[in-house]
Amino acid sequence: MASIRLRVTILGTALLCYGLQGIGQSKPPQLGKSPVADVIKAMTLEEKVQLLVGAGFNLSGATGTGTGVGQTQDRVPGAAGTTHAIPRLGIPSLVTSDGPAGVRIDSVRKNSPGKTYYATAWPVATLLASTWDTALVKKVGAAFGHEAKEYGIDIILAPALNIHRNPLGGRNFEYYSEDPLVAGRITAAMVNGIEANGVGTSIKHFAANNQETNRNTVNTIVSERALREIYLKGFEIAVKQSQPWTVMSSYNLINGTYTSESKDLLTTILRNEWGFKGFVMTDWFGGKDAVAQMQAGNNLLMPGVPAQSTQIIEAVKSGKLSEKVLDANVAGILNIILRSSSFKGYKYSDKPDLKKDAQIARTAATEGMVLLKNENSSLPVSKNLHNIALFGINGYELIAGGTGSGDVNKAYKVSLAQGLANAGYAIDGELQQKFTAHLADYASKHPKKNFFQEFMNPTPPAPEYALAKETILQKASATDLAVVAIGRNAGEGRDRKIEDDYELSNTEKELLRNVCDAYHAQHKKVIVVLNIGGVISVLPWRDQPDAILLAWQPGLEGGNAITDILTGKVNPSGKLATTFPAAYSDVPSAKSFPGKEFPEKATNGMLGMKSTPAEVTYEEGIYVGYRYYNTFHVKPAYEFGYGLSYTSFKYHDLKLSSTTFNGKITATVSITNTGKVAGKEAAQLYLSAPAKKLDKPAEELKGFAKTRLLKPGESQTLTFTLTPSELASFNTQASAWVADAGKYTVKVGASSADIKQTATFTLAKDLTVEKDHRVMVPQVQINELKK
């Protein structure tokens, strides 16, 4: 009997063990139903690596480049890339999409003949920053995010917030400002708007990615203070005010280390000091060492190539890389996947409300256009001037946004000629025929390329049409008003040049001079419209026209939006978030941009492109943009914060809550519309700090706010709060943010050079606001600019 019971017990135990094992095999932990830690514990090494390395990349025209790039999943054709799904554990893939000015996906798809998938081309980032209106930017973000959600996108690879270090930066249109406070607060507003839809963002390019020349190889040599105060501060503000789902590490090195391989940057600063909760992904093909990227805390390698997976697996098996590092990186991704539309099974429609979004884009565009000049109230255009001569090819071909990943496949774009015609103005037909024929001829001689071909060998923009002087004289007699449109474009992969780009071409100079001479001889006005993505030279010619409107790159409704401003339907309220210098030589980084190359060390790099090691030293230190011009008394053409209106405003009654600082100070100022039409005013608060232990700029922006639409005679009181962090500068020796004791001057004004009201307070003793780690120290001596 005993022997029988023993056999039965053994058999039962065996069956029980088999049954439990079978249950374990058929139903492993599922993401969302089991703790994330349990899901990770159930993953094989290969599955972990699969999640940490993207699913590959489809790039039109890039076949045969020898990259070894895998094929991305085709859930959303034209998307930038996806992560791998692991169905066994209930882990779906994530879909990522460019870009900074709208959802970038394929508009025409093989599997959907006769159907289109267009997206809204929003105004570019520099225009949105020029609104100085975080509520408006959040509204744009909400619409942008809804489009992404309805097209099946989980994470938008935007917004981008690198600093306008130099006006020749090829991607400056994607970036907001030369000032980190503007960049950070506008970014936070955009992120909060997009992510309210349950769609993630990837703020980028982290960090100090301020040029396109040698962007994959350039070593940015920058002091700890300049890095903290200028190039990281905007990211810090955005992280703390919006907690984006992801951050994208940049291509470049900082002080000798690739950003995607820098634990100091991605873990010590981003996570430990700032409290970032999401995950970090690389820029596409960024960095060199997959193992170093894992150790740094760069969770996701995009777009993902097989060699990276192999390197990581071999490193774990050899003991070079701890699997616990992978577990932490996997956890970061899984926690975001749980929030995604793909995980929640959202049934996207592929039918966002593009008409509604176009109107939001039009409104936003008008709010960020900057009126640079308006002599004798030349604008708005009188209703009696019906017949307009529109000069310049960009009057007939709008530049809605920049090139590269910042471009958008849009259904249409409204030219300035169309916008004026839509508003009831007659556009001279002969001029229209001449300029459009020139554009058509150029296009026929430069057939359209696919994305990869265009990226590798961009088509030069069509040159301005050389219009006969006799024709201009004839039009000056026959039409009521001249509008001259000047356009510029740039984008990913290349920086701009000075000749025929930053400066006007000889044809443009001649056209503008001849139009102004002819129309002024007839006592008629000339208006210049700048349809540009970045700063250009204006001082040599700005005295010629009667008015200048900076329209930036205003998105698909650009022509209508420009017309809204020109006709007075909307009163301009945009102000510059970046300085227009008097001459390029005045730019503090002019001598060091874009750095130096080491051609003797060149190799073959990404997509078959030549990879040349390079370095750039930020010798200007903290003196970027207005911090330099104001401190060193270099007068720009148009200063930071500048912008005109069709009405006028009075600043009055600046009051501080205290004359001594004790934890915080509140400043209030009243603004009254003293003109004849309704308008909005963007007020700026600057702070001058005592310069005892550290070199200090003359003043720094510490707050901004925009009034509502004020009727003539109406007032509004704006409130600003200064906390210890607004007073502090980064003391390198102490690795701390320190506010020096002494007198602080609050300056509230209409621009960085147009201060309307001042007040002072004192800080009784030195104040250490925050102690940070000593990291990312330059390996060489930097001869930084000092007062």
Secondary structure, 3 states (H helix, E strand, C coil): CHHHHHHHHHHHHHHHHHHHHHHHHHCCCCECCECHHHHHHHCCHHHHHHHHECCCCCCCCCCCCCCCCCCCCCCCCCCCEECCCEHHHCECCCEEECCCCCCCCCCECCCCCCCECCCCCCCCHHHHHCCCCHHHHHHHHHHHHHHHHHCCCCEECCCECCCCCCCCCCCHHHCCCCCHHHHHHHHHHHHHHHHCCCCEEEEEEECCCCCCCCCCCEEEECCHHHHHHHHCHHHHHHHHHHCCCEEEECCCEECCEEHHHCHHHHHHHHHHHCCCCCEEEECCCCCCCHHHHHHHCCCEECCCCHHHHHHHHHHHHHCCCCHHHHHHHHHHHHHHHCCCHHHHCCCCCCCCCHHHHHHHHHHHHHHHCEEEEEHHHCCCCCCCCCEEEEECHHHCCCCCCCEHHHCCCCCCCCCHHHHHHHCCCEECHHHHHHHHHHHHHHHHHCCCCCHHHHHHCCCCCCCCCCCCHHHHHHHHHHCCEEEEEEECCCECCECCCHHHHHCCCHHHHHHHHHHHHHHHHCCCCEEEEEECCCCCCCCCCCCCCCEEEECCCCCCCHHHHHHHHHCCCCCCCCCCCCCECCCHHHCCCCCCCCCEECHHHCEECHHHCEECCEEEECCCCCCCCHHHHHHCCCCCCECCCCCECCCCEEEEEEEECCCECCCCEEEEEEEEECCCCCECCEEEEEEECCCCCCCCCCCEEEEEEECCCECCCCEEEEEEEECHHHHCEEECCCCEEEECCEEEEEEEECCCCCEEEEEEEEECCCEEEEECCCCCCCCCCCCCCCC
